Amino acid sequence: MRKSRFTELRIMAVLRQAESGIGVPELCRQHGISTASFYQWRSKYGGMDVGPRERHRFE
């Protein structure tokens, strides 16, 4: 299976930006992804939160 260029943390960061009000087409251009990829990520990771292990990296 092919490895993704984006980590789960980066995917969730992109989804959080979309929730903050940035338009999806603009967000996809900024990150170099297709809108289809964005919507697939949203369906897969939409309700997820950063776990305690990952949260520790940002503190």
N, C-alpha and C positions, 0 to 999 in steps of 0.2 A: 504494500500500500504506500502511496506517495505521501510524504510528509508535508504538512502545510507550512507556508511561509510565515503565518501568523500564529502566535501562541494564544492560548485561551485568555490570558490576561489582556493581551492587545485587542483581541476580539471584543471582550467585555468593555474595554475602554472606548472603542469605536461605538458600541451600542449606547454607552452612557452619553457620549457626545450627541447622538441622535435624540436621546431623551431630553437633552438640555435645550433643543430647539433648532439645531442646525439641520438644514434640508438634506434629505437622503442623497440626491444627485451631487450636491456640493461635497458632502462628506465622502462619497465614493471617489470623486475626482481627487480629493486631497490624499486619500490613502491608497489609491491605485487599485481599487477593487470594482467589480461589477455590481450593479444593483441586485442582480440575482444572488450573488454571494452574500450581500448584506442581508437580504430577506431570509436566506437559508440560515445564516448565523442567528438572526433574531428568533427564528422558530426553534432553534436548538438551544441557544444560550440566553434567551430573553429574560427569563425569571431568575437566573442564577446570580449569586452574590459571590464576591471574592472570599475564599475560605480563610481560616485563621493562618495557615501556613503562608499563603501568598500575601495576606495583609501585613504580616510581620516584615516583609521585605520593604514596604513603603513607609514604615514608621521610623 
